[in-house]
Amino acid sequence: MAKINKNSNVKVKGLEGIIAGQTNISFIDGLKGRLFYRGYSIEDIAENCTFEEVSYLLIYGKLPNKNELKNFSTTLKRKRALPKHTIRMLHTFTKNMSSMEALRTVVSSLSSNDKDSRISSYEEKLDTGLSIIAKMPTIVAYHYRIKNSKTPIPPNPKLSHAENFLYMLTGKIPDSEGAEVLDKDFVLHAEHGFNASSFSVRVTVSTLSDVHSAYTTGIGTLKGPLHGGAATEVLLMLKNIKKPENVSSYVNKIILSHGRVMGYGHRIYKVYDPRAKILKKMAENLSAKNNNTTYVEIGQKLEHMMSDKKNIYPNVDFYSAIVYHNLNLTHELYSPIFAIARSSGWLAHILEQYKNNRLIRPLEEYTGNLNLKFIPISKRK
Ligand SMILES: CC(C)(COP(=O)(O)OP(=O)(O)OC[C@H]1O[C@@H](n2cnc3c(N)ncnc32)[C@H](O)[C@@H]1OP(=O)(O)O)[C@@H](O)C(=O)NCCC(=O)NCCS
């Protein structure tokens, strides 16, 4: 029995440290804790831009002027409504279907309505992507309300992307502070280089598959708890820890069992995630205003212990979970919120990949047997 590749050339798992392609959408400096969208620092972007503005920047490669932003926002507003058959389909889902599963399924099914095929033009692909970005909040809100036996609330064209999402969830026009917080959260989650979901989106596009397939891949990849599924897990963990006094025993137990503290650690950032710094301030402000600082206090203790014991810091998902909690959003919505925000980054990657495509197909290192003697089924034990 022959074995090959006894001396492995693969030094790292998970493509760590491998440059898998070129992009000019965002730049991450993991050692200095810096992030840039199309050349602009995340601090400037978070301070000054709305989600619509950032989406335009990511998708078209430049900041919009007033007119461009108005037209872009109007386009998104016009595309928010779901086709009737999609709404009927949402009513058929069982109660145990999660928001991410519903989002993945419905986005995939939208291909029956939108013009999108492998031979569509660049403009048609762009148009399809904008339609999906516009509809994702509607899908999540409709699914959430139907699942909770409430009547879905149609989108309101007077409201921004973030305001409208909160409105469709609750039926109330949100206060400006809540909407601004969610808008900033969308901005901070919109793009992040070749993260697992954006990379998977690019792999799908590289086969010249369609835009709906790329989004479906992206949502499915984001859903995992090591990626966008982490924020939901963070809240469950905080509920489990309950109070700051329990942090020490919780962390020690996790470390001993080689487990994971959710919302901590990052493949690229070896220092504090710059998005987490901004989200931390937002979480602290909201918690103080709501007079409920327990989770922020747990966060402070976790930070000290994780940096002391493992040199690991909070990532984007840790404080965003506390922000959502303070906006009274249920934990099941945390990953779909990430998906809604990342949808514009995905479109930027889809278009960049289509523009300069080559099939993404790496090599594998085979570690199995070769030249085994074939045994007919009648002789197998
Ligand atoms: C994000 C993540 C998947 C990156 O993983 P990675 O780059 O493959 O890192 P590794 O799994 O190789 O971990 C490296 C070391 O850090 C530790 N580590 C990484 N993240 C950790 C965490 N959240 N809790 C505890 N230990 C962690 C590992 O145990 C390992 O320690 P060791 O070298 O002593 O064995 C990982 O940090 C993680 O699982 N975090 C929790 C989930 C999460 O928040 N995901 C959202 C990411 S934005």
Ligand as a Chemical Component Dictionary entry (heavy atoms), coordinates in Angstrom:
data_LIG
# 
_chem_comp.id                   LIG 
_chem_comp.type                 NON-POLYMER 
_chem_comp.pdbx_formal_charge   0 
_chem_comp.three_letter_code    LIG 
# 
loop_
_chem_comp_atom.comp_id 
_chem_comp_atom.atom_id 
_chem_comp_atom.alt_atom_id 
_chem_comp_atom.type_symbol 
_chem_comp_atom.charge 
_chem_comp_atom.model_Cartn_x 
_chem_comp_atom.model_Cartn_y 
_chem_comp_atom.model_Cartn_z 
_chem_comp_atom.pdbx_ordinal 
LIG C1  C1  C 0 -11.853 33.984 14.829 1  
LIG C2  C2  C 0 -11.127 32.646 15.011 2  
LIG C3  C3  C 0 -11.924 31.548 14.314 3  
LIG C4  C4  C 0 -9.743  32.772 14.377 4  
LIG O1  O1  O 0 -9.159  31.542 14.507 5  
LIG P1  P1  P 0 -7.674  31.196 14.042 6  
LIG O2  O2  O 0 -7.022  32.313 13.360 7  
LIG O3  O3  O 0 -7.780  29.920 13.285 8  
LIG O4  O4  O 0 -6.959  31.013 15.416 9  
LIG P2  P2  P 0 -6.587  29.629 16.085 10 
LIG O5  O5  O 0 -7.815  28.785 16.180 11 
LIG O6  O6  O 0 -5.420  29.066 15.348 12 
LIG O7  O7  O 0 -6.165  30.072 17.531 13 
LIG C5  C5  C 0 -4.854  30.505 17.877 14 
LIG C6  C6  C 0 -4.729  30.424 19.376 15 
LIG O8  O8  O 0 -5.606  31.371 19.975 16 
LIG C7  C7  C 0 -6.575  30.690 20.760 17 
LIG N1  N1  N 0 -7.857  31.333 20.508 18 
LIG C8  C8  C 0 -8.251  31.969 19.385 19 
LIG N2  N2  N 0 -9.459  32.470 19.550 20 
LIG C9  C9  C 0 -9.840  32.144 20.811 21 
LIG C10 C10 C 0 -11.003 32.386 21.554 22 
LIG N3  N3  N 0 -12.016 33.078 21.030 23 
LIG N4  N4  N 0 -11.077 31.904 22.798 24 
LIG C11 C11 C 0 -10.062 31.216 23.343 25 
LIG N5  N5  N 0 -8.922  30.951 22.682 26 
LIG C12 C12 C 0 -8.826  31.425 21.428 27 
LIG C13 C13 C 0 -6.562  29.246 20.314 28 
LIG O9  O9  O 0 -6.993  28.385 21.309 29 
LIG C14 C14 C 0 -5.115  29.088 19.982 30 
LIG O10 O10 O 0 -4.384  28.978 21.180 31 
LIG P3  P3  P 0 -3.161  27.979 21.326 32 
LIG O11 O11 O 0 -2.169  28.434 20.270 33 
LIG O12 O12 O 0 -2.720  28.175 22.719 34 
LIG O13 O13 O 0 -3.712  26.622 21.032 35 
LIG C15 C15 C 0 -10.977 32.336 16.510 36 
LIG O14 O14 O 0 -10.318 33.399 17.143 37 
LIG C16 C16 C 0 -12.300 32.021 17.191 38 
LIG O15 O15 O 0 -12.756 30.882 17.165 39 
LIG N6  N6  N 0 -12.938 33.056 17.829 40 
LIG C17 C17 C 0 -14.240 32.851 18.441 41 
LIG C18 C18 C 0 -15.326 32.958 17.396 42 
LIG C19 C19 C 0 -15.505 34.370 16.925 43 
LIG O16 O16 O 0 -15.592 35.300 17.702 44 
LIG N7  N7  N 0 -15.609 34.523 15.606 45 
LIG C20 C20 C 0 -15.835 35.808 14.974 46 
LIG C21 C21 C 0 -14.632 36.238 14.223 47 
LIG S1  S1  S 0 -14.819 37.896 13.593 48 
# 
loop_
_chem_comp_bond.comp_id 
_chem_comp_bond.atom_id_1 
_chem_comp_bond.atom_id_2 
_chem_comp_bond.value_order 
_chem_comp_bond.pdbx_ordinal 
LIG C1  C2  SING 1  
LIG C2  C3  SING 2  
LIG C2  C4  SING 3  
LIG C2  C15 SING 4  
LIG C4  O1  SING 5  
LIG O1  P1  SING 6  
LIG P1  O2  DOUB 7  
LIG P1  O3  SING 8  
LIG P1  O4  SING 9  
LIG O4  P2  SING 10 
LIG P2  O5  DOUB 11 
LIG P2  O6  SING 12 
LIG P2  O7  SING 13 
LIG O7  C5  SING 14 
LIG C5  C6  SING 15 
LIG C6  O8  SING 16 
LIG C6  C14 SING 17 
LIG O8  C7  SING 18 
LIG C7  N1  SING 19 
LIG C7  C13 SING 20 
LIG N1  C8  SING 21 
LIG N1  C12 SING 22 
LIG C8  N2  DOUB 23 
LIG N2  C9  SING 24 
LIG C9  C10 SING 25 
LIG C9  C12 DOUB 26 
LIG C10 N3  SING 27 
LIG C10 N4  DOUB 28 
LIG N4  C11 SING 29 
LIG C11 N5  DOUB 30 
LIG N5  C12 SING 31 
LIG C13 O9  SING 32 
LIG C13 C14 SING 33 
LIG C14 O10 SING 34 
LIG O10 P3  SING 35 
LIG P3  O11 DOUB 36 
LIG P3  O12 SING 37 
LIG P3  O13 SING 38 
LIG C15 O14 SING 39 
LIG C15 C16 SING 40 
LIG C16 O15 DOUB 41 
LIG C16 N6  SING 42 
LIG N6  C17 SING 43 
LIG C17 C18 SING 44 
LIG C18 C19 SING 45 
LIG C19 O16 DOUB 46 
LIG C19 N7  SING 47 
LIG N7  C20 SING 48 
LIG C20 C21 SING 49 
LIG C21 S1  SING 50 
# 
